[in-house]
Amino acid sequence: MTALSIKDLNVWFGHDHDRVDAVKGAAFDVRQGESFGLVGESGSGKSTILKAITGLAPTWSGEIRVEGQALQGATRDRAFYKTVQMVFQDPYASLHPRHTVDQVLSETLYLHGFGDIDAHVMRLLDDVGLGGKFRFRYPHQLSGGQRQRVAVARALAGEPDILFLDEPTSALDVSVQAEILNLLTDLRQEHSLTYLMVSHDLPVIGHMCDRLAVMKDGEIVEIMQTEDLRQGTAKHAYSQALLAASAAA
């Protein structure tokens, strides 16, 4: 089954002479249970694709289907957010500074219509490796990795099928990045999740994803298996240049 299907996606900002075409003719499918990566330099259009799917980039054309359901415009209904959730790049900016972890998770569970919220909060904290001792802490009392774990717990609260991961470790210390990536790998298996992951970091994509699309100047120039990435057998010249730059870093 196809969890996500993108065909001839164009996304732009502005109009007439001020128009900027951020994504041009993008097309890919993500299978149910797969982890699919979008990789490329800053400004290549990776995050813009996520924004178009979630309704944050309202001017787009083409076809976006989530579990077979076609999306239109920028409006997303409650069913969409039960199916799709996002983990953002900066865990501090994405959490309300005056809300405790309990408030963050309880409010999300309430909005999704869950009962027995106390039990659900504890389960979510256990799922992301925090536990009850973090329940009544504020974001400033948490490390970057702990804040990102709370952000992941919030994304899982509605029991989605698909998680969008927008550079989920790039704001973290290198020592913490592997912990969060391993957590996400475990959660994908435990909850049968589908991932669409954006990153400029090829080793991260190689660790997390089954397949990936390489983007340059708003276009997908190549779709490859992660094994091709590991073996260095990219076909497009830009993909080869990314691999070479990553190996030299």
Secondary structure as GFF3:
##gff-version 3
##sequence-region A 1 249
A	DSSP	beta_strand	2	13	.	.	.	ID=ss1
A	DSSP	three_ten_helix	16	18	.	.	.	ID=ss2
A	DSSP	beta_strand	20	31	.	.	.	ID=ss3
A	DSSP	beta_strand	35	39	.	.	.	ID=ss4
A	DSSP	alpha_helix	46	54	.	.	.	ID=ss5
A	DSSP	beta_strand	60	66	.	.	.	ID=ss6
A	DSSP	beta_strand	69	70	.	.	.	ID=ss7
A	DSSP	alpha_helix	78	83	.	.	.	ID=ss8
A	DSSP	beta_strand	84	87	.	.	.	ID=ss9
A	DSSP	alpha_helix	101	111	.	.	.	ID=ss10
A	DSSP	alpha_helix	117	127	.	.	.	ID=ss11
A	DSSP	three_ten_helix	132	134	.	.	.	ID=ss12
A	DSSP	three_ten_helix	139	141	.	.	.	ID=ss13
A	DSSP	alpha_helix	144	156	.	.	.	ID=ss14
A	DSSP	beta_strand	162	166	.	.	.	ID=ss15
A	DSSP	alpha_helix	174	191	.	.	.	ID=ss16
A	DSSP	beta_strand	194	199	.	.	.	ID=ss17
A	DSSP	alpha_helix	202	208	.	.	.	ID=ss18
A	DSSP	beta_strand	211	216	.	.	.	ID=ss19
A	DSSP	beta_strand	219	225	.	.	.	ID=ss20
A	DSSP	alpha_helix	226	231	.	.	.	ID=ss21
A	DSSP	alpha_helix	237	248	.	.	.	ID=ss22
###
